[in-house]
Amino acid sequence: PDLGPEPKATRTYFSIYFCMTGLHGIHVVIGMIVIGWLLYRAMKGEFGPEYFTPVDLGGLYWHLVDLIWIYLFPLLY
């Protein structure tokens, strides 16, 4: 059925929408890989009170991705 003319900005909006959500999804997958790698290393006993920098950096990355989604979600919806 013909729904009438498409609004001018529709294609632009959906292009930005899919690019931003796709880019965010890629970063989430990267974060899950990092968390898995950290879990593997932690199970081997590589981290302790003296050395835990990768755990800190992995947590910072994960929360950065989370923080970006907090701004991205209201922007797109």
Beta strands, then each sheet from edge to edge (+ up, - down):
end
